[in-house]
Amino acid sequence: MNRRIHLFLAVMISISLLATTWARGAKETPKEPVKIWFNTLFHGGDAKAMEMIVQEFNKKNQDVQIDLTQGSWTQYAAQLNNAVMAGEAPQIGIILNFLMPSMHPALTPLNDSPVGDLLKEFGIKREDYVEYVWDIATIGGKQYGIPLDNTLLGIYYNKDAFRKAGLNPDKPPMTMDEFVASCEALKKAGFIPFHPAAFGQSRWYRRAWYIFYWQKGGELIEGNRAAFNNQKGLEALEALVAIRERGWNTPGTNGAAQFETGNLGMMMNGTWHYLSLANVKFDWGMMGIPKWFDKQYTWGSNHFLVIPKQTKKQEPLIKPAIKAIKFITENSHLWGIYGGHVPLRKSAMQSQELQQSETWKKALKTFTDMAFSGVYKSKPLHPKIGEINAAIEPHIERAYNGTISPKEALALAERDVNAVLSK
């Protein structure tokens, strides 16, 4: 009997020891992090900046890891919408301000998500951001995005070329008369004076024409009709075409490539282009945007961080996604320093690290001043703005190239825009 008792006790002790070992092993086995997919439309220097911020998040958050993909700018919104419909959406996406009216049905309302009020739970407040931009993503009382930045166009200029052309590199042209004189001096000195369209695709010529037209006091849409086929629109387009006619540049060229080789005096391009100039071999500056006509305006937009609609199976990923979004905006001073954009979280904008950076001194302060002094202007927040832009831009480019007249271009653009608006 004693032997049976001892055997029973030995077995029980062994079982207890095994259970303890298993429990300890279970505790020591690291838990697999939750993986969320972040798909952006960034594709230049700002893509590298976002990669840096994501790496920082992944380093500091062992429980959540971001899988980042980037670069599909042209078809990004359509692809995102299709992914939502197919139940294959990323957990974090980017939506431009002017696409919010058409894209918000594909997005998760952050204050009324399937897993609760994310803004309240994660302490994300309107007053921590630039309020009027925050409100762009407020539709029907629901918040569909968190502001990341303000992007806008200005003019980068080659200071060395200015010196060789006898121009003051510390006093770039800010009126039409000064601008024309600078272009002619650069041309005489053997430089290509100006490129109005960054990388040379049709959308860039359209944006340049928007700037000229807005500076003339025009608006694109009135009611449900095109409103640009008028004298102001014509004078704006003639000003764009004059760049070719005066021999300041030629159709089919890439302004960014011309600038980086040192051959171009002035180039219209955006906040995002700062990092692309890190290795150029000449002295350059950022002049902002001249007041060519009656009003000083430039084209711009805002990026919003959003959570596309998730399937039932994906709903556990919504809270990790908002955690990541909050981190990105809280660290968006890095987005300014390394991506060149104007951050819209107030604490990031006021960051000493940002305001002491070379980016700030070289370009971002100028962009920030434009963003908040009434110079920045965005496209109309129209549900069909993507189709409107697509209807306009081929005709503007053809006028610039000289294959049709400015009058013909505006008449064709008006026809096609009104066809879009009548659907």
Disulfide bonds with the S-S distance in Angstrom:
none
